[in-house]
Structures are given as C-alpha cells and as structure tokens.
Amino acid sequence: MIIGVPKEVKNNEFRVAITASGVHELLAHGHTVLVERGAGVGSTIADDEYEAAGAELVGSAEEVWKRADMVMKVKEPVAEEYHLFRKDLILFTYLHLAAEPELTHALIDAGVTAIAYETVQDGRALPLLAPMSEVAGRLSVQVGANVMTAPAGGPGLLLGGVAGVRPAKVVVLGAGVAGTNATAMAVGSGAEVTVLDINVDRLRELDAIYSGRVKTVVSNFLEVEKSVLEADLVIGSVLIPGARAPKLVTNDMVARMKPGSVLVDIAVDQGGCFEDSHVTTHEDPTFKVYESLFYCVGNMPGAVPNTSTYALTNVTLRYAVALADKGVRGAFEADAALARGLNVAAGRVMHHSVSSAHELELYEDWAALMQ
C-alpha cells in the first residue's frame, strides 16, 4: 500500500501524522510512504530524517493525495482540501464529524472511506484520542494560567497563590483522560481544585489518588452552576465519543461568574461544552463573553507539536500497519476496536453519532459494504 502524509494546513497546526520511526516501520512491512516536503518541520523532524528512514519526499500536497491509497493526517481536512477527496481513498485522521457538517457531506459525496482516530474504541477506552487528551488536559491549565494574568486580560491571579494569599479556584468538568490530566496539573500548581463527573466510581478513584486534596462532586445542573459561579478557571473536558459535546455551562451562568474568570473548552472540537463556545486559533485564542474570557482553540496539542506528534504516532502506528497489511476489511475483521473508527464509506454514514448529529441515514453493515 502507498501511505501519504501531507503537511497540515490548519492554522498554527505544527504536528505531523507520523515520525521517521513510523515511516521505517511501515517500510519494514513492505509499504511505500510519501511525505510532503516540510511536513515534519514544525515538529522538529527534518526531511532528511524521513528520507533516511526510507520515505519518498514529494513536492506538493496534491501529489501526496493523488498517489496515496491511504492518507494519514492529524487534523480534519479543511475546505481547501476537499477537492482532493476521491472514491478509492482511505483517510485516517481526527475527523470530529459531529461538529463538521460540510466535511461530512464532502466525504459522503466523494465516497471516501474515512476512519476517525477519535472513534476507534476498545471497550470504554479511546486509544487514539487518549494521548492528545493527555496533552490538551495538561495544556489547558497552562494556557488558563496564562490567560488569567493581567496582560492577557485576566483577573491577575496566580493559580497557586503565595503564602498568606488564597489560591485560585479551578473547576474541571469531566474526569476522563483530559480532565484527569488537567486535575493533576492544577493540583500541582497549588490551586484549589473541584472535579465534577457523572461517574461516581471515577470520582472515588480521584479522591483516593489525591487523599481529599481535590473536591469531587457528582455532576448535575445545579452542582455545575454552583461550582462555576465560584470558579476563577473552568476547564471543560466533557466527551461523548463521536458526538457533539453537551452544553454544560450556559450563558446565564457565565453572566453571573466572577469578572475576569477564564473558561478553557477542551471539547470545542466536538462543538464545545459551553453555550457560547466557538473554535478559535492559536493566533487569536480568546474572546469575551460578558466579563469572562473563553479560550477555545480547536487544536490545542498543536501548540506543543514535538511532544504531540511522537505521542500520536505511538498509538496510531499499529492501526496504520494493520490497515496497510490487511486492507480495510481485513483490518476490521481482525480488530473490532478499529472497525468502530469507521465514520463514512461508499457514500454512507457508518457511525451512529455522526448520523444523529446531522440527521443522516445510518448504515451499520460495513462487511456487506466492503464485499
């Protein structure tokens, strides 16, 4: 199989879909890897490293898309890439289609076989989402702390305070991978931390880990409202695999929050969990809602591309090898978790969350489709 890796084109997206060692692994299985020149520069992976690993460097994204049997990316394609879709193409990347109606229809119309990293699911685990959730969770506290400084328009608070001065109050909505990592960073900074989740068992685990240093609260509308109104920094990290995020923080709540409070929405790729969330960029990351600041960058891990690229390749590579070795049908038959990653194929919607989000007919029998 020919695997193509184009340079990412989303605003300030410096990650790349594969490392040089990943290229070497695919070549060891007898496949060809095309890498667009400069694709890895943002992640400090030089063209020479890819070439030494056996990749064929090509001069344009168009050539990568045209020649490849499977294109591997990091972020979902943007409108300027839609014309590169074709019927016999496998696309393996983050897609977040529940929040992307135009992209969904473009993939359907072109007949692309689109497999989303974020919906590959093994039991309750999302193995290809987990490393970026770890990065985003840790980064959320870091960027939140920066936005809370006075020059950034925040209230001028230091998360951990100092001796004799109260620390900031941090509220984390969701105790999944991102929320757990946000909690660790916030606790480490010395902040006063409250975590809300609907899973009591998960809250028990966090209570045991932190020996009571973290307040754990079962999430419901009233408790979210109470916690948010007391917060200096809110981290929204709620996820429903493949579906739009639930809107947990309303504008009415935000209107009553402390002036200068900061809200970081990790779930913005899936539509966001604050009512007024909309995707922002690393160049212009924040906007004001009443007297609060929202940080809603849609590709947060792109700010630390070296760490993110290596973490992502660590988990995607084995699935990429399986798809290249066995083809889509064979790889799906061998691994049900990977099969759950299929979102669109042959002009049909194959994932229930995408179907529900856009009111499109669901076709679940991928085996019949790929005979």
Salt bridges, closest charged atoms under 4 A:
GLU8 OE1 - LYS73 NZ 3.05
GLU13 OE2 - ARG15 NE 2.77
GLU25 OE2 - HIS29 NE2 3.36
GLU56 OE2 - ARG67 NH1 2.82
GLU63 OE2 - ARG67 NH1 3.04
GLU76 OE2 - LYS10 NZ 2.71
GLU76 OE1 - LYS75 NZ 3.26
GLU81 OE2 - LYS73 NZ 3.59
ASP88 OD1 - ARG86 NE 2.56
GLU192 OE2 - LYS215 NZ 3.16
ASP201 OD1 - ARG204 NH1 2.77
GLU205 OE1 - ARG202 NH1 2.49
GLU225 OE2 - ARG256 NH2 2.46
ASP232 OD1 - LYS258 NZ 3.20
ASP252 OD2 - ARG256 NH2 2.76
ASP269 OD2 - LYS75 NZ 3.25
ASP269 OD2 - HIS96 NE2 3.89
GLU291 OE1 - LYS288 NZ 3.66
ASP325 OD2 - HIS29 ND1 2.85
ASP325 OD1 - HIS31 NE2 2.61
GLU333 OE2 - ARG329 NE 3.07
